[in-house]
Each structure stands twice: as structure tokens, then as C-alpha cells.
Amino acid sequence: MMMPCFTLRKKVKKVSNGSGNKPIRSFFIELDPTKGHEIQKTRPCLVISPNEMNHNISTCIIAPMTTKSHDFPSRVKVEFKGKTGWIVLDQIRTIDRVRMIKKLGKIEKEVINKVKNTLKEMLVD
């Protein structure tokens, strides 16, 4: 099922990424234009960049979310807004905050820990 596309864009001043006790937040983000096999269209995404970055520069790092995927090691399964989907960590990217359309909600702490561990395995270990 496709998520609705919003044409109204609001600039988001501050974004929380879940540092400390704060949960990672999910936003509806316009990802077009894309090329090749990049995830496209306007969809839910997880902000994964550090709060220091989110509060001081106009870009943030996001991970797209999708309901159409397979269980890959670089994808974290998530229940969000009554749907089962995946956080696609193999397609993280930096976006300007003007692409952020609407705040959608928070992700559970257990899922946040899986996201952090998967990113660590992918990029550090």
C-alpha cells in the first residue's frame, strides 16, 4: 500500500536522532530524484545522524523504510504505524532538511538498538 504524498514542505528546525534516552524519530521524506536502484518516492525514513549535526547544519542522515523487501542482514524489521516493514540501512543517505515533509512518530528502543548494532557491523567492525 502506498503512503500518501504531501506537497506542502515545511523546514524542520530540530531533529532528534535518539541520543541518550530520546527515541529515534521517523519522518515522511521526499527522496526523488533518484537513479538506478535507489529507493525512490516520498516515504517514511529514520533520522540516524547525531543530534549535534541535526541541530547545527541543514542536512541530516536518514535510512529509508519500506514494506516491500526481504530479510537481508543490512535491513532491520520494524512494526510501524500498524505495518510490518524494514529500515533499509544499505541505502542510508544525507538529505537537506527541506525534503522533510512530516514527523511521523517514534521507533521502539529495541528496534533502535538493532539499527545501531547493524550500522556498527556494516561500517565499523
N, C-alpha and C positions, 0 to 999 in steps of 0.2 A: 504494500500500500504506500503511495507516495505522500510525502508530507506537503502541506500547502506552502506555496511560495509567496513571501511577503515582498511587496515592492517598496514599502517605507523603510528607509535606513536611518537608524539613529546611531550617533557616535557614542560608544560606551566609554565612560571616563575611567572606571576602575574595574579590574577583573581579578577575581580570586582564583588561585590555582590549587588550593588545598594545602598550602604550607601550614605547619602546626596542626591545630585541631580543626581548621576550616575545611569543608569538603570541596572537592574539585567541582567546578560548575560547568554545566553544559549550555551551549548557545546554538541558535539556529544561524548558520553561516552560509553565505553565498560563495561557492568555490569556483564558479565559472569566471573566466575561460580556463579550460584545461587542455592538455594534449595527451595523446596516446592512451595509456591505461590508467591515468589518474582518476580518482573518484571525482565526479562532477556534480553539478546542480546544487541547489540550496538544500542543506541537510543539517541534522544535529552534529555538533562537534564538541570535543572535550578540550578545554584550555589546559595545556600541560606546562606552559612556561612559568618560571619563577615569578612570585609577586613583585620583586624588585624590578623586573623587566616590564611587567604589566602596568605598573604604576608610573614608570618613568619614560617609556618610549611608546611610540604609536603602533608598534607591532606586537604580536604575541604568537606563540607556537601552539598549534592545535593538532588534534588527531580526529579525523572524520569517524562518524558512526554510521553503520549500515545494518539493514535487516537481511540483506542478501549476501551471504558469504559462506565460507567453510571454516572449520575449526583448524586454523593454522597456528603455529607457535607464536607468531607475531600479532595475533588478534585475541583480544580479551572479550569473553562472552559477558553480556550485560542484560539485565532486565531494566528497561527504562520506559516510562510512560505507558505501561501495560504491554510492551512489545519485547520480544527477545531479539537481540542483535549483537553486534560486535563493535568494539573500538578498534579501528584499523591502525595499529601502530607502525606498520610498514609504509604508511602514507602520511606521516607527520609532515607538516609544513608551516612556514611562517606566513602570516597574513597581516595586512593592515587592519586596524580595528574598525574601519569604515565598512568592512564586509560583515561585521557582526550585526545581525538583524534583531534578534530577540533572545533574552535569557530564558532558558527552558527549565532549569532545575539543578538539583544536586545528585551526585553519584554516591552510592554506598561506600563506606570505608573499606569493606572487604574488596570491592572492585578497584578502588584507588590503590590498595596495596598490590593487587595483581598487575595493574598498569605500571606502577613503579618498578616492580620486580622484573617485568618483561622488558621495559626500557633499559634497565640495568644490564640484563642478559644480552640485549641486542647491541648496546652501544659501549658498554664498559668492560664486561667480562670476556 
